[in-house]
Amino acid sequence: MSIVVVIDSADGTIKKGSREAVSYATQMGGDVIALALGDAPENELASLGKNGASKVITVAGEFHSIQEAATAVAEVMNNVGADTLVLAQSAKASAIGGRVAVKQGASMASNVVALPDTANGFSVKTSIFSGKAFANVSLSKEKKILVVSKNVVDIKEDGGDAVVEAGSVNIPDADKNITVTGQEKASGDVLLTDADIVVSAGRGLKGPENWGMIEDLAKALGAATGCSKPVSDMDWRPHSEHVGQTGIKVAPTLYIAIGISGAIQHLAGVNSSKHIVVINTDEEALFFKAADYGIVGDAFEIIPQLTEAIKAL
Ligand SMILES: Cc1cc2nc3c(=O)[nH]c(=O)nc-3n(C[C@H](O)[C@H](O)[C@H](O)COP(=O)(O)OP(=O)(O)OC[C@H]3O[C@@H](n4cnc5c(N)ncnc54)[C@H](O)[C@@H]3O)c2cc1C
């Protein structure tokens, strides 16, 4: 089996989800080739060898449209004779995967939450209905595309450096159909979708003037800040921080929910988190049922003490 894994990077750093995707592919067995579209530092790309990639192919350029990226990925798969493609879950990854599936005549599954079961054919467990249920999906075509959720496997760290090679692809002009005229970065020091730790708060915080303590805690932890929907609807926080079914879906190693009740629509955006800590005055709050650790108490007393304790560490 030859597996291509599409790599995503930001500001010269490979995203954690991509390292997980390479580690996932490595556990499937076979030769794992990482594919980086666009620029990233060579030493950063070579370090994908630690996660299990034998080789990294870089294709220079800017891949703004999904069509361009899909054409490049399909061409590289053909060039290296790959029968499997793995991508880290994101809206963009699902869109690329779908188009590559058409080009390659491949079977595809997204929101994959476990390694494939190959005892009888090839099937994968996937998360459906915003994480409220699971489906086992059988992939019958010879070529397969898996879009893998975050936190499914631990990142493998014990390999050596991978060989980095420049690849080239022919993108038809028809696929180059997007021109980026400007870019605006989301606020916050750490991007919510990539954060390893998220400190999120809800209506229990009473008003926007009380977010200083949330930002202090996030800063002490190197975390991104998130919020519940009503908080962003009331303009206490920007919409880019709204977490949940109708907002951003996050999958950090640690999600700290402060003064958030735990409505199902909020949980739909956080239930792939590895560990959840809930702080709420109401011991009956729904969120405690999804929590690994809970503190029943007043956020206004707990958060400043927690921040000081973390700073002391
Ligand atoms: C179609 C639809 C889509 C939706 N999508 C989303 C979504 O994507 N994301 C989302 O978040 N919501 C979404 N909602 C809204 C969701 O149903 C809830 O209404 C919302 O999540 C509640 O936000 P909250 O927990 O901040 O507020 P509340 O429900 O008001 O809860 C506040 C919590 O704070 C606690 N609290 C109060 N004071 C303190 C204190 N001093 N210290 C600690 N805790 C305290 C309370 O006990 C309570 O549990 C959606 C709703 C619908 C109908």
The ligand as an ORCA input file, in Angstrom:
! r2SCAN-3c Opt
* xyz 0 1
  C     -30.265     25.753     15.869
  C     -29.428     26.111     17.062
  C     -28.058     26.131     16.922
  C     -27.246     26.463     18.006
  N     -25.882     26.445     17.848
  C     -25.122     26.709     18.926
  C     -23.696     26.659     18.822
  O     -23.132     26.391     17.753
  N     -22.965     26.917     19.918
  C     -23.532     27.222     21.138
  O     -22.796     27.478     22.103
  N     -24.867     27.269     21.253
  C     -25.667     27.043     20.191
  N     -27.014     27.129     20.333
  C     -27.557     27.637     21.595
  C     -27.617     26.566     22.674
  O     -28.818     25.840     22.560
  C     -27.563     27.226     24.078
  O     -28.625     28.134     24.201
  C     -26.273     27.941     24.353
  O     -25.167     27.101     24.100
  C     -26.224     28.397     25.810
  O     -25.119     29.212     25.998
  P     -24.477     29.344     27.430
  O     -24.192     27.984     27.968
  O     -23.361     30.321     27.340
  O     -25.610     30.080     28.282
  P     -26.614     29.538     29.364
  O     -27.423     28.416     28.867
  O     -27.309     30.728     29.891
  O     -25.676     28.923     30.513
  C     -24.863     29.700     31.345
  C     -24.188     28.747     32.330
  O     -23.345     29.486     33.184
  C     -23.444     28.972     34.501
  N     -23.018     30.040     35.397
  C     -23.711     31.149     35.773
  N     -22.969     31.930     36.584
  C     -21.779     31.293     36.714
  C     -20.583     31.599     37.429
  N     -20.475     32.734     38.147
  N     -19.551     30.729     37.386
  C     -19.649     29.570     36.653
  N     -20.769     29.236     35.963
  C     -21.808     30.092     35.987
  C     -24.899     28.564     34.616
  O     -25.073     27.609     35.637
  C     -25.189     28.016     33.239
  O     -24.942     26.620     33.202
  C     -27.835     26.783     19.252
  C     -29.226     26.756     19.394
  C     -30.015     26.427     18.309
  C     -31.506     26.376     18.492
*
